[in-house]
Amino acid sequence: MCGIAGVVALDHQVRLEPELVVAILNGMTYRGPDASRIQQLDGAVLGHLRLAILDTHPRSNQPMSDATGTVWVTYNGEIFNFLELKHELEICGHHFRTKTDTEVLVEAYREWGINCVCRFEGQFAFALYDLEKRRIYLVRDRFGIKPLYYAFIRSTIIFSSELTGIANYPGFERRLNPLAVSSFLSYRYAIGEESYFYGANRVPPATILEIGEGIHRRHCYWQLNLHELPLLGRADLRADYISSLINKSVRQNLIADHPVSLFLSGGLDSSIIALEARRIASCPLLSFTAQLKEDAYNESAYAHEVASALGLSHHLVDLDEHDPIMVAEDLVARRGEPTAMHNEVGMYLLAREAARYSKVVLCGEGADELFAGYSRIYRSLYDYQRAKFAAMLPTQFSNALRARLSIENDAHCLSEVDFFLRRYSYFPILEKLLLFRPEIRVQVDTDAALNVEFAKVFERSSHLQPVNRIMLVFLELHLPGLLAMLDATTMAAGVEARVPFLNHHLVQAAVNLPVEDRLRWRNPLGCAIAAMKPVSSFSERFDETKVILRRAYGSSIPISVLRRKKMGFPMPLGQWLGVERLGQIRERLLSPKARTAELFEPNHLKAWLEKGAACPSDAFGKRLWLLFNLELFLSQW
């Protein structure tokens, strides 16, 4: 796991200097504390920061070339099936000088061309420069686990693992993108390819960008097959099949020349990863769990129970010992983007502790998206159907039913997509638009461009059942933001996070499961009772999420973990920040020097803050955290 950067001339008359890439690398040295190198080539300068995990010898430092010196790569990630590919390439006559997956990548390109990426299983982002063609290929893994940004400046293309690299490049103009800001406030992530700065874009997941003089092509090399026949047969056999795929993925993810540790939340997903890792690993494993003094938010007892059952060397990280504002400032300064999820502070602190013992950590991210872990949101279209039904009743009965179900009176007038977005969004559109300055409001345009991205996914999955349509939205639009958070918080501490649930064979198999293997009613009576209750009151009481995982691991995971309601690394934002820190945040947002004044009407923001402080809620706390982190980002970048 590393940091990559480079600049490529798109005009043969352009002269490039190594110092150009030094400016990019200097902003993210924590991604590669073990080695740093820059390679000047004809028409390109490639840079690399190394976190040495496989073949730690200096011979494996990057940028790396083939034996002829005509193919060069700077690469971030892991190709987990590299040993099988290496054996296949040796049969084809290729010879290897190192024991790394990097050299396998280079030789695979020589043998099969850039479509070699279709053979890779893993998490990666790389730039491959072909000297003979004077062409750069920018490539990301299937789910965008590893980040890669790029921008065109005059007659060059620059790329970097982080937005900081683009922002630090000489000549790049940092112009704020209001659409990305609006997306951040609503969805905690800039949906789509654009970033917070105009002109700096992400390489999309599962994409190859081919760029050279007069050439700019893109190719999507993988997509979920939504038309495969569902996995049928006995439920226990389906569970065995899914658990076998999880086991295989964990086995691949354990490949490293350093100890591998675990993030253990005390929830089902990380417990499954820990169980499979313990079955496979030949040496003791370390696990790390966050601890909070607020009992309602503290999951450490469950994690301790799992760690004890598996014989793990368990470490608790006390989050109450740290000032969340100072940690957030540090994190924003490192990643060059606003932190969105209030649990990012906790994840970063966990990674800093893990870095004292290990360079690799396994995480449970991805399971919620695959197996309907977000029950309330996965039931949103169920509520939409109930809203439509209520609208057909006489007004008196219709209003009474909607009130009983906590469904808005205008819900039946919305499209399916708009109804979902109302439930999914952190910042209601009208509340957000009220805060924006008029000129920003015009540019945001009620988030129409963002809504189109969601509508495309709904349209592509229109033939699927409602739960599966929501699943696809989470996989294609929610997951990239979650993975960006995971990469940023762990790499800021110099730790490689791996996500075994996102092996693409496992994901495809999960997509083909019957809906009842993800989300089902516990029994017919529960279904009947839930029909007249709001989702918040029956979620995970009358229905069950992640059904196939509970079936596959029910006899191996402690019953307290198996049956408890999902918490999702919650943070007691109000209690944790406290009155004094909340006052600091308010003062900073209303300061004459506040950079968010470029986006928000100060008087409207003041009124919003006073209203929220008078009647504090969890929703207000989360929105306040978004605004504060946006201020941190703007003031620093």
N, C-alpha and C positions, 0 to 999 in steps of 0.2 A: 504494500500500500504506500502511495507516494503522492507527490505533487508534480504535475507536468506543466510545461509552458513552451511557447515557441512563437516565432514569427517567420512567415514565408512570403517571399516576394512574388507578386503576380505580374510583374514586369521585369524582364531580364536586365534592364538597365538600373534597377534599384539596388543600392548597396546597403547591406545589413551589417550592423555592428553587434557583437556579443553583449554589450552593455544594455541593449534593448531588452534582452531576456532577463538580465540580472535584475532590472527594475520590477519585473513580474515576480520572480522567485523570492525577492526580498520580503514580500508581503505575506508569505505563507511558509516560512522556514520550518515551522512546527510540524508540517506534514511529512517532512523527510529529514529527521535529525541525524541520520547515519551517514549520509553522503550527499554531495551536491556537485553537479557537473553540467557544463555547457559545451555543446558541439556546434562549431561553425561549419556549414556546408555550402556548396554552390547553390545559392538561391534560398537558403534557409538557415535559421539558428534554432536549435532545439535545446531545451533545458530540462533538468530532472532533479528532484529532491527525493532521496530514498529513505524509506522505512524498511530496513532489511528483514525479510521474513523467510524467504527461501534462498538457499545458497548464499549465505551472508558474506562470502568472500568478495573483495573489491573487483575481481574479474567480472562480477555480475552487475556492476554499476551501470547506470544508463546515462545518456542515450546509448543504445546498443545497435550494432549493425550485423549484417550477415558477413560471411567470410570475404566477400568481394568488396564490401564497403559501399555498395550501391543502394542498399535498403536499410533505413534507419528507423528506429522506433523509440519513443518516450511513452511510458506506459504506467498506468495506475490501476492496480487491482490484482485479481487472482483468476487464472484459468484452472479450474479444479480438475478437469480431465486431461491435464497437460501430459501426464505420463503415458496415457493410452495414445494420445496424438503423437508423442515423441517416438513411441515404438513403431507406429504406422509410418512416420517419416523416415525412420532409420531403415525400414524395409525398402523405402523408395530411394535410398542412397544418401540421405542427409547425415551429416556428422555434427556432433555437438561438443562445445568447449565448456559449457557450464551445466549446472543442474537446475536451471530456472525455467519457469514458464515463459519468461520474456523471449528467450532464444527460440523456444518452440513457436511462439507467435511469429517471429521473423521468418523462420524456415517454412512455416505453414503458408505464409504469404507467397514465398518463392515457389512453393509447390502448387497451391490452389488459387492464388490470386486473393484479392480482398474479400471474396466470398468465403474465405476460410473461417470468417467470424461465425458463420452458420454452424460450424462444428464445435464452437467453444461453449463450455458450460462454466458459468462463473459470474463474477462481477468485475467490470472493467470499463475503463475509458482510455483510449490511446490515440496517439497521432503517429501515423506511419508515413515517412517521406521516401518517395521513390526518386532517386537522383536521375536515373535515365529518362524518366517521364517528366521530371520536374513537377511532381504532383504530390499534394498532401491529402491523406485520408484521415478524417476525424470520425471516431467510432465510439459508440456507447453500448453498454450491455442492454439486454432486453427490457429491463424494468427501470433503467436509470438509477441503479444503485450507486454508481460512482459518477460524480459530476464532471461536466466539461462545458466551458463557455468559449465563445469566439466573437470576434468583431472585425470588421473591415475598416482599416484606416489608410486613406490614400491608396497606394498601390500594393498594400500588404494585407495579409490576414494574420491576426494574432489569436492565440488560444491559451487557456489557462484552466487549471482545476477549480479555481475560485474566481468569483466576481472581483475580489480584491486585485487579482492579477491584471484584469482588464482595466480596472479603475486607476491602477498605478502606472499604466503604460504611458510614456511620453506622447503627448498629442491627443490622447483620448479625452473627449469632452464629457464631463459628468453632468448630463442633463436628466433630471428626474422624470420618470415615466409614471404619470398619474394613474394610468390603467393598472399598472402593476401594484401601485400603492392601494388602490381600491380593492383589488383582488386579495392583497395581503390582509386587509381589514376584515373582509368577509370570509376568506377561506384559509387564512394564515399562510398563504403561499401565492406566488405569482403564477397563476394558471397559464399554461401554454409555453411558448418558446421565448417570449420576451422576458427581460430582467427588469430590475429597478432603474436601470439606466438605458436611455434610448441608444440603440446601436450595438448593445451587448446582448447576445442571444445564447440560449442553451442549445446544444446538440440534442435533439429529441431522443428518447429511449429507442433502442432497436433500430438505430439509423446510422448509415454511412454517408458522410459528406465527402465528396471528391472535388477538390479545388485545385486549379492550376491556371496558367495564363490562358484566358479565354474560356475556361471550363468551370462550371459550378453545377454539380449534379448532386442529387440526394436519392438515397435508396433505403426503403424500409425493409430490413432483411428478415423480420419475424413479426407475426401477429397471432394473437389468440384465435384459435379456430372455434367459432361459435356455432358451427353446424355439424360438429362431430356427434355421433350417436352417444347418448348418455351411458354412463357405466351402470349396468343393470346387474341382475343376479342377487344373491343373498347379501343382506346388510353386513353380516360379519365378514364376508369375503371382501366387500368393498373397503371395510375398515382395515383389514389386513393389508390390502393393496396400498392404501394411503400411508399406513405406518411403515411399510417397506420402503416407499419412496422417501419418507422423512428420514428413515434410518440411513439410506444411501446418501442423501444430501448432507446430513450431519457428518457422516464419515468423510466425505469430500472436504467439508468445511474445517475439519480438524487437521488437515495437511498444513504443516508449518514446521520450521526449524527452531521455533520458540514455543514456550508453554502457551496453551490456549486457555482462556478463562471464560466465565459465563456471567451475563447480567441476569440476575434472578429476581423477578418482581414478586413472586408468590402467587402469580396468576397461572392459568392453565398453559399458555403458549410457551413461556420461558421454562416452565417445569418440564414440559415434553422435551424440549431441546436438551435440558440438563440430564434428563433420564436417558435419552439416546446417546448423548456424549459419554455418560458414565458407563454405559454398556460397552462402548467401543474403545475408549481411551485406556491405554496401558499404564498411565501414570496418574497420580492424584490431580484433581481439577480444583481450581479456585473459583469461587462465586462471589458476586458483589451485589449488595442490596442497599437501597436508600432507606433511611430511618427518619421519622418525624415524630415529634412529641404529641401531635394531635392524633388521638386514637382513631378518629373517623377517617383519617387519611394514611394511617400507618399500616403498611402491608408486611412489615418485616417479620412478624410472627409466622405468617404463612411461608415466607421464604425460608425462614430458619427450619421449619418443619420439613420442607422438601430437602434442604441441604443436609439435615441430619439423617433423613431416610436414605439419601444417596451417598453419604460419607464424603461430602464436599468440604473443602477448607473454606469456611464462610467468613466474609468480611462485611461489616456494617459501616455505612457512610452516613454520618449524622449531618443532615442538611441544615439543621437549626444552628449549627456552629458558624454558618457562612452568611454574609450579607448578600441577599439576592440582587440588590441593585448594583453592587460592585462586580458581582460575577457576570451579570448581564452586560455591563459595560465592557468587560474583558472579552466576552464572547462575541459581541457585535464588532468590536475592534478587530478581532481575528478573522471572522468570516466575511466581513464587509457586507452583511445583509442584516435586516432587523430579525431578531429572534421572535418567533410567533407563539409557540406553545410554551406556556408557563413552566412546563416540566423540562424544558431544554436546560434550564439552570441545573436541575437535579441530574439530568443525563450527563452534563459536562462534568459535574463534580464526581459522579461515579466513574467516568472515564479517566479523570485525573488520578483517582485512587488506583484504578486498575493498571494504569501505566507504570506504577511503581513495581509491578510484579510481572506484567505480561504485555505483549505487543498486539495480541489478537483476542477479541472477545466475541462470543456467539450471542445473538439476540433473537427474540421471538417475533420481531416485526414481520408483518405480512399475513399472519394467521387471521387477524380480525377482518381483513379485506376479503380473504378467501372463504372464510367459514362463518360469516355473518356475526362477527363479534360485536358490532355496534347495533344492538338489537333495536333501540328506539328509532334509529334512522332507517334500518332495514324494514321496519314496519310502517314507514311513512306512506307508501303507496296503499297499504291496507287502510290507513286513515283516509286517504284520498278517495278510495272506493266507498268508504262509509259516508264521507261528505257528499258524494254524488247521490247516494241513496237517501240521505237526509233531505236533500234538496227536492226530492220527488214527493215528500210528505206535505200535508197542509202546514201553513206557516207556523202555527202554534206548536205543533208536534216537532216540526223541523228545528225550530229554535231551541226547544227543550232538549232534543237529542244532541245537538251540537254542543250545547252547554255541558251536558253530562259527559261527553267524550272529549271536552277541551279542544274542540275543533273550531277554527275561526269561521265567522259567519259568511265571509266571502270565499271560503275555500273551494266551493264547487264552481266558482267562476274562473278559477285559475287553470292553466294547463298543468299536465302531470309534472313537467319539468319545473315550472314555477313553484308548484306546491312543494316539491322535493327541496328546492333551493331555499325556500322559506324556513324549512326545518334544519337544513344543513348549514346555513350561513351563520357566522358568529355575530356579524354586525348587520342588523336589518337595513335594507337599502334606503328607506326613507329617513331613518335615524342618521345614517352615514351622509346622505346628500344634504341634510340640514346643516351638518358641520362644515362641509366643503365651501370654499369660496366660490362665487359665481362662475369664474373662468374655469376652475377645476371641475365644477359640476357639469359644465358643458362638455368638457373633454371625456369625463367618465360616462356620461350619457346613460344613466340608469343601468350601467353594467351590461349593456346589450351585447357587446363583443364577448364578454365572459360567458353570458348565458348561451350564446351560440355553441361554445365548446361543450357545454353540458348537453345541449339539445342534439348535437351530433352523436354523442354516445347513446342517448336514449333512442335515437332513430336507428342507429346500427344494431341495437339490441331489441328492437320492437317485437321480434318474434319470440323473445324469451319471457319467462314468467317474471313477475314484478321483482321478486327477491333477487333474481339473477341480473336484472337490469341495474339494480342498485349496486350489486357486486361489481359489475363492469365499470360503473362510475368510480367506485372506490379504487379499483385496480388501475384505471387509466388516468384519473385526475387527482385523487386524494393521495394515493401511494407515492407519487413523485415528491410531493411536499414532505411527507413523513420521512422518506429516505434522505432527502436533502438535510433535514434536521439531524438525523442519525449520523450522517457522514460529517456534518459540520461540528457537532458536539464531541464526537469521538476523535476525529482527526485534529481538532484544536488541542487535544491532549496528547497527540502522537500515538493513537491507538487505532488499529484496524477493526472495524465492526463488520461481522459477517452475518448473513440472514438466511439460514438454511430453508426457511419456508418458501423462499423465492427461487428455488430451482425450477426452471421453466417446464420440465416434465411433470413435476409435482403440481405446479399451477394449472397446467392444461388438464391434468387428471381431475383436479378439484373443480374446475369449471364444468366438467362433464358429469359431476355428481347430481343425483336427484336433489331437488330443493330441500326435501325433508332430511337430507343428510347434513344440511347446514342449519336450518331453522324450522322447528316444528312445534306444534302444540303438545303439551305434556299428556293430555288426554282429551276426549271429546267434551267432558264437562268443563274443563278449563277453557276450551275454545268458546263454548257457549257463554260462560261467565265474562270472558274478556270482550265479547262482542258489545257489551254495554259499559265498558270501562275505558278510561283514557290509557294510552300506551304507557305512560309513565308509571301507572299503578300495576300493570300486569307484566311488564317487560321482565323476563327472566324469573317470573313467578309461575305464570300459566303457560309460558313458552320456554323453549330451550334452544340456546345457541350452540354452535360448534358441535353439533350432534355426533358427527363421525369421529371427531377427536375424543370425545368423552367415551364413545363406544370402544375405540381402539385402545385407549390408555386407562380405562376405568379401574382396572385391577392393579395398576402400577403407581398411580398418583394418589397421594393422601386424600381421603374423602372430603376433608375440609376445603382443600383447594379445588377439587373437582366440582363441588356443588355451590361454591360461593359466587356472589354476583360480581361481574366485572367492574374493576375500578379504573384501569387504564393509566397507571402512574399519576394519580391525582395529586395536586398541590393545594394546600390550604392558603390560597392567595391572600385573602383578607387577613387571616391570623398571622401568616408568615411575614407579610410586609409590615403589619402593625400600623397604628395611627400615625406614628412619627414618619415612617417611610412613605405612607400614602400621602402625607402632607408634603413631603419632599417631591414626590411625583407631580402632585397638583401644582406646586410652586414652579417646578421646571417647565411644565406644559404652558403655564400662563405667564412665564417670564417674557419681558420685552425682547430678550435674545432668543426666544424659542424658534427653532427652524420650522416647526410645524405650522407656524403662522403663515408660511407661504402656501399652505394647503387649506387651513381651517380658519373660519371667521372667529377671532378671539372671543367676542361676546357670546357667540353661540356655544363655543367650547366651554366657556366659563359657566354658562347656564346648565349645560349638560353635566359638567362635573359636580355642580351644586345639587342638582336633582339626584344624581347617583349617590352622592355622599349622604343625602338626607334619608335615602331608602336603599342601603347597600344590598347587593345581591351577588350571587356567583357570576351571573352573566355580566353585570357591570364591572366586576373585578377583572374578568378576562378581557373585556374590551379596553379597560383602562391600561392593562398590561400591553396590549397591542399598540395603543397610542404612545405609551412611554417608550417602547422599543423602537417605534418609528422615529421618535425624537432623538433617541440615541444614535440611530443610523444616520439621520440627516445631519446632526451636529458633528459626527465623526467623519462622514464621507461626502 
